[in-house]
Amino acid sequence: MEVKNCEVQLQGTIYIDSIFLLNLVMDLYLLTLTAKTTGKTITYKRVFAGSVAGAAGYCIILCLPIPYVCKVLFGMVPIGGLMIKIVCQTKGWAELLRGMGTLFTFSFFLGGFIIFLRDKIRISARHENSVAVLAGMGFAGFVIIRKLIVRFREKRDNYFCKVIFPGDMGDVTFTALIDTGNGLTDPLSKKPVAILDAEEWKSLKIWMKPEKYKIIPYHSIGKECGVLEGYEIDTMKVTGKEGEKQFDKVIVAVFKGKVSQKGCYQMILPPELSA
């Protein structure tokens, strides 16, 4: 590929305005998918602004007489960060890098999908690089990826729910994983036991009373037996796909650590206590 006078020699001449338009459309697809995956609330204006910035930046970098590696490191990567910042309004480096990683991942798969379609579908050499054809292939990939994201989220939602407890300063909400393998029970009442991070108990001190105290033995891999401390909470509301349910006299064990290393959830819930 050779750039001369802002014209790209790639099986014929494609002008910079065509490159800008094509990248604008592709960036619209990619930024929409990225925002949907990262859970960010977006507006059409921000998506369009981010796409314009990405397309313009790509065209500028493409015309610079520098090696391709430099274009990627000093051009494409900062432009990707700028696009994510505009659209997702990230806070901190962790969110920004996560968004950039998601954007570039979708870019890789969408580009591979377009190449796959070009190889499988017979298109005349005159039209195979046209903006309309490539944008149409990109849209097909966008629709497929979006459906996969929706299905993944629906499947994930079957395993997670929201749990509400009355706390010291009002209701406290946690995200819980519904673990079908959680067979933890109270040895006296035989009730199923939920597990909550010790850190989260700071907002539930109202229930840490002697008459509510429980000792719950358990078995786990790597440790033949152990004991968890727990407390009985008068009421708990669980919100899931089937609506909201209320459970009374629920026993919750205190886990001295993180039940989720990534912080995705703070509680493990047995299926008997799910909604």
Beta strands, then each sheet from edge to edge (+ up, - down):
strand 1: 2-4
strand 2: 7-9
strand 3: 13-15
strand 4: 160-167
strand 5: 170-178
strand 6: 193-197
strand 7: 213-220
strand 8: 223-240
strand 9: 243-255
strand 10: 267-269
sheet 1: 1+ 2- 3+
sheet 2: 7+ 8- 4+ 5- 10- 6+ 9+
end
